[in-house]
């Protein structure tokens, strides 16, 4: 698959909103979960009172 | 008699498989596994994204919009798979009364809910250009939405009850009853007339997609599996520390990571 240019890649054949909307929100969900996991882990350490 | 056997398991003298059913024994094991699963998740995700965007060809019917599939299908698979695993742990906990089981069920729920949300979200973003609508109340979509409510209901129920053992038992009953929804989701496209397409991949017939598209989907699915294991193990370690806060082994750990 050769996109030719970055513009073409980002445009996704006119479906950029749908494709990047999917990948972007997925990335956001993972980032939020990892942040929540790190926070919970920090607060669960002995000596740390939540 | 029973009690002595269980104690033997807890400190590792009994069945080696049951040994890790004790949170104290499982805690360091989970800690050792997390970096491996995390590293594999990154490797599979990088490979999967490369295949999804630079190897897999344009779909002759859907153009580039089909590339949502590389997230949509793996997260839909994970949403169902994680629910079954969560319910299985919950059932173990209910039947065997092992402490780790309920903790594992609680550790899986948020990640399962996340993948369910992603499956629904990407489905909406894929449905708009291909079906002309974000959402329809068809059997596949509706049963997947019910799955999200089951996850959220499990989380709400288990956090609303103060006594963790009672919370676990109540959550377990909800999780086990809800398992009936998983085959309904899976077979909904066969049992009812749905707007949603049938399975692209099945054990009984050749897949209806190009080999490179399939490869991208499987790599992304593997990444989702590895991510889920890492996330659930990380969460269960926090749950163990929270629940065993007053146990000697936790207090003796001090600030060590």
Interface residues (C-beta under 8 A of the other chain):
Chain A: X1 X3 X9 X12 X13 X14 X15 X17 X18 X19 X21 X22 X23 X25 X26 X29 X30 X33 X34 X36 X37 X40 X41 X43 X44 X45 X46 X47
Chain B: X53 X54 X55 X56 X57 X58 X63 X64 X65 X67 X68 X71 X72 X75 X110 X111 X114 X117 X118 X121 X122 X125 X126 X128 X129 X227 X231 X234 X235 X237 X238 X239 X241 X242 X245 X250 X251 X253 X254 X255 X257
